[in-house]
């Protein structure tokens, strides 16, 4: 017996060609959803319905949505993100900006693009934003990453309020350290 049934639903999972995102995409598929995976580079093995798009590129969110075919997904999982930190006294503006652009800005505008499409069709939907326990608990040597994950925690709260009138639920998950290619 399935824990939940997503037959007839379509999901887009960013950062889902490996690690936590790949596991999330697989679980959604096992529940019956049609899943669009996303990655930033050619990564083997690439599953069917995989969109390769570097989210640090200008207009990346719009480019990603243009590559989708079929109905607009009714579930968005914002999982893409990474860790670029340096010790605080060595942090430079470019690395700090890269962290916030990938971990925060792309999620914000990904949700916006998703919500605009669903609202235009008067359809309900759901968003899951993947943060981290670092959004609640600071870690030494992780200042920019911690800030970005804390911003995602607040993003869940504020977007849940903003999108409730549009029948779009917003929830968050904040996993702790999980063995993935990024954490090796």
Beta strands, then each sheet from edge to edge (+ up, - down):
strand 1: 10-13
strand 2: 34-39
strand 3: 50-52
strand 4: 75-78
strand 5: 125-130
strand 6: 168-173
sheet 1: 3+ 2+ 1+ 4+ 5+ 6+
end
